[in-house]
C-alpha cells in the first residue's frame, strides 16, 4: 500500500502503457485484449482517484525520476487542475470502453485499436502530469502517433483523407511548439516548469520570449481547435469509430487548452496584449464553431463543430486573466468533457437504432427509444446552458467573470452562441426524435445494455453537477488559485528531490 500511495502520480501513465504492451503481446487473442483493456481502464480510474485523494490531502504532489535532482531529472507534478483532468480522463475512458463492447468491430481489433487507445490515454495523462515542458512536447507526439493510428482503423478513403488533414495541421502545431521550446531554452537555459517559473520573472523581456509566447499560443490553439486553425477537426473526427470518437471529442482538444492554461499561468505572463489576442480568438472560435454546426445534417459533424464553439468559452476564461475567469474555465473544461463525450456516445446509439447518422433519414426515436430520448435531452440541454444542468453553471461562471472584467461584448457573443447551440440541439431533437421516421420499422432495434449504461452514467454525472454545483465550483476555485500562486508548485517540485532519488535507486 505504501508503494501504491508513494507512486500515485506514476500509475495513471504506467498502467495504460503496460496494458498497451500486454495487448501487443496478445495481438492474435482479441478476447484477451478486450479483457486487458477493460481491466486497465478500471485500474486507471482507481489510480486516478488515489492521485486525487493525495492531492487533496497534501496539495501539490511531485516526483523526479532517475536519481537526478530537479531541474535536471524528469519530473511529474500533480496539482488540483492536473489531478482533476486525470480523473475525468479515467471516467470517460471507462465509459467509452464499456460502450465499445457493442460498437468495436473485429477489424478494429485486428488493426490495433486497444493498444493504440491505451497508448493515447497514457500520453494524455502524461501531458497532464509532466513537470517538464520538453516532455510535454514528447507526450504530444506520442498522442499524435496513437491518434493517427486510430484515425485509419477502417482504412477507408474518408478515414485516410481525414487522417491527412489531421496530421498536416497537428504536425505544424508540434513544429511550432518545438520552436517555442528552443527559443525558451535559449533564453533561460532550463526546461523544468518549476525552474522556469522561478527564472522567467527575473529574466529581462526579450524579443525571443515574445516570439516564443506567440508560437506557444498558435501551436496549442491548433491542438485545441481554436479559430482560425480549427478546420481540421470537423474534417477528420466524424470518420472515427464512435467509441474512439467520444474519447477524441472529450479529451484531445482539452489537452491543448490545458497546455495553454499551464504555460500562460505558470511560465509566461499573460499580459494585456496577449489577453486581447486570446479574447478575439475565443470570440471567433465560439462564433465559427456554432455557425458551422448550424448548417450540418450529420450528427457527428454537428457535434464536432460544437466542440470548437465550446472551446471558445474555455479560452475566454484564460483570456480574462482573473481568478474568476480561470475558475470558470476549469469548471467548463470538466463539465464539457463529460457532456460532449456523452453526446457522441448517444450519436452512436442513434446510429444503432436508425442505421444512419444523417438527420434527414432519421425520425421517430422518441417513440421507439424513449429512454435514449431522455438521455439525449440531458447533455443536449446542458450543452446549451439550460438550468439547472452543469452547462448552465459553466456558462454562468465564465460570463459572470467576463462582465466583471468589463468584457460586455464578449459576454454578448457568449450568450448569442448559447442561443444558437439551443437551435442545433433542437434540430437534432426534432429531426431524429420528434418527427415521424421516413421508413417505419416493424420491430425497433434494441440497444445493448453496454451502450445504455455508460450513457446513463455520464448523464447522471451531468445532473449531479447541475444540482449540486458547489463542490465543483469550490474545487475549480482552489485549482485556479493554484494556477495563480505558483509557489506550492515550485516547492513541491524541488521538495521531490529525496523522493526522486529513492525512485532512481
Buried (B, 14 or more C-beta within 10 A) or exposed (E): EEEEEBBBBBBBBBBBBBBBBBBBEBBEEBEBBBBBBBBBBBBBBEBBBBBBEBBEEEBBBBBBBEEBBBBEBBBBBBBBBBBBBBBBBBBBBBBBBBBBBBBBEEEBBEBBBBBBBBBBBBBBBBBBBBBBBBBBBBBBBBBBBBBBBBBBBBEEEEBEBBBBBBBEBBBBBBEBBBBBBBBBBEBBEBBBBBBBBBBBEEEEEEEBBBBBBBBBBBBBBBBBBBBEBBBBBBBBBBBBBBBBBBBBBBBBBBBBBBBBBBBBBBBBBBEEEBBEBBBEBBBBBBBBBBEBBBEBBBBBBBBBBBBBBBBBBBBBBBBBBBBBBBBBBBBBBBBBBBBBBBBBBBBBBBBBBBEBBBBEBBBBBBEBBEEBBEBBBBBBBBBBBBEBBBBBBBBBBBBBBBBEBEBEEBBBBBEEBBEBBBEBBEBBBEBBBBBEBEEEEEEBEEBEEBBBBBBBBBBEBBBEBBEEBEEBBEBBBBBBBBBEEBEBBBBBBBBBBEBBBEBEE
